[in-house]
Amino acid sequence: MARYTGPKTRICRIFGEPILGNGKYLSKNSNPPGQHGPSKKRKAPGEYALQLKEKQKAKYTYGVLEKQFRKTFDEAARIKGVTGENLIKLLEARLDNTVYRLGLAASRPGARQLVSHKHVTVNGEVVNIPSFQLKPGDIVGIKEKDQANASITSQFRGKNAKFSWLDWNEGDMKGTFVAYPERESVPENIKEQLIVELYSK
């Protein structure tokens, strides 16, 4: 299964944001990676560089590789509405991202592993495809026989109340994907319009 497995802090330093973790090492060294360090004068990035960087940020944030990201963008372009906002909605509707948003895993890679190892159900059926697209009304839960597994439940951290497009039932260990989120509700610092401009060239 293809995914990024390299150094996370290096990626965070590229974007200057803790997009792959808590960013505790950014306080020690927030300079972009490179052999010259902070003393080397860097020229201002051009329009294409800014657009490409924003696309890379979105890919790393949601753990999606290029081919799948482009496929998601093409689908967003076909849907009625603003393409950039549609892209964020589709990325948020991924099963692995929803498992992470529900607080069932501490990170998106952790959520991806939970899904891949067949611990997650959608509408009562086991789904082991992290990129599975949820639709409003879909119910996501932990497989019944895994609900007493301490190694799984110990990772639960509780759903953040600001994710209003999700509803979590602690007793049943099930969450509902209520609706696609509005762009202003998604906390990720991604300028999706730059991605649209990049793919429109």
N, C-alpha and C positions, 0 to 999 in steps of 0.2 A: 504494500500500500504506500503510494508516494506521498510524502509529506516533508516539511522542513525539519531537519534534526540537528542543525548546526548551532553555534553559540548564540544564545538569545540576547545577551547583553550587547553584543556587537550590532545586532539589528536595531535594538533600542537606541543605540548611540547614533546610528545612521539618521533616524528620524527625530532624535532628541525627545522621545516620548516612551514611556513604559508600555509599549503595545503588546509585549509578549511576557509580561510578568509584573512584579511589584516595583521594578525600577530602583531597587535599593542601591545598586552599584552606579547608577547615573549620577548620584551625588558625589562620588569619588572621581569619575571621569565621564563628562558629558560631551567630550569632543568627538566629532565623527572619526571613525577608524581610518587609519592611513599611516604610513611610515614617517610622515613629517610632523604629525601632531598639531597642536594649536598654533605653533609659531609660523607655519606655512600659510601665506596669504592665499585664500581661495577666491576665485572670481565668482561673481554673482551668477547663479544658475539661470539658464535661458528658459523660455516658455515651455519647450519640449521637456526639458529636464524636470521642471516643476510638475508637469502633468504625469510624467513617468513615475516620479517619486510618489505621487499621490496614489497611483494605481498599485505600486509595490506595497505601500503602507496598508491599503485595503486588503491585499492578498495575504500579507503576513498576519494582519489582525484576525482575519477569519479563517486562516489556515487553508487557503485555497490556492492550488497551482494554476499556471497560466491558462491551460486549455479549458479547465473547468470554469475559471473566472470569465473567460471570453464567452463561453457558452451561457453563463448566467447573465452577462451583459446583453447578449443578443436576445435572450428571453425578455429581459427588462425593456428592451427597445420595442418589442412587439406588443407589450401591454399598454393599454391606454393610460395616459398620464405622463408625468415628468420622468424621463428615463433614469436620471441620477437617483431620484427618490425611490423609483421602482427597484433599482439595483440594491439599495440598502435594505429594502423590504424583503427581497428574495434572499439576501445573505442572512438576515435576521431570522428568516423562516426555516433555515437549515436545521435539521434535527440536532446535530451536535451543538450548535449555537444555542438552541432552545434549552437543551439539557443544562448547559452552562448558565444561562440566564435564570433558570429555575432554582439554581443553587445546589444541584445534584453533584457538581464537580467544581473543583477549585480553579480550573482553567479550561480553555477550549480544547487543548490537547488531551486533558484528562477526560473531558466529556466525549471526545472522539473515541478514546479507548473504551469507555464505558459502553458506547453504542456498538463498537466493532466486536466487543466480547459478548454480545447478545444479552446484556443486562437490562436493556430498555425496550419498552413496548409502545406501540402507537395504536390506539383504539383496540387494545387487548392482544394485538399480534406483535410478536418479536420482530424488530427491524434492526438490522446491523449495518445499515448504509448511512454514514455520517451526513452525506449530502442530501438525504431524503427531504423533500420539500413538504412542509406541513401546510395545511389549509385551515382557515378559521373553523373552530369547533373540534379539531383533532385533540385527542386526550393522550398525553405522554405520561408514562409511569415506569416504575421499576418492576421488573419481573417478580411475580409473587414469591417464588422460592428464594429470591435474593434479598427480600426486604428485611430479613433477619441477619444478613451477612454484615458483620461489623466492619470488615475491610471496605465495604461499599458505603454503608451508612455513615461511617466516620468522616467521609469526605463531604457530607452534606453541610452546607453553610447557610441555608435559608434563602428564600427569594427576596431580592431587593424590592421594596414597595413601589419604587419609581417605574418599574417595568409593568405598566398598567395593561399591556396587551397580553399578559400571562396571568393565569389564576392557579394557585397551588393549594391543594388539599393535603395537609400534613397527615391526617389520620389515614387516608387511603393511599398516600404516597403517589398521588397523581396530579398532574397539572394540565390545564387546558390552554391551548393556543387560541385565545379569544378572537384576535383580529391582527391584521398586518399593522405594525407600528407606524405612527406618523414620524417623519424625519426628525422633528424637533424633540421627540421622546428618546431617540437613540443617542447615547452619550459619546459614542466614538467620534474623535476629531478627524473626520474625513471630508475633504472637499470633493464631493462626488461629481460636481460640474467639470472639474479638471479631467476626470476620467472620461467623461462623455466627450469632451473636446479632443482628448487623445485618440479615442477610437473613431472619431469622426473625420480624422485626417485622410 
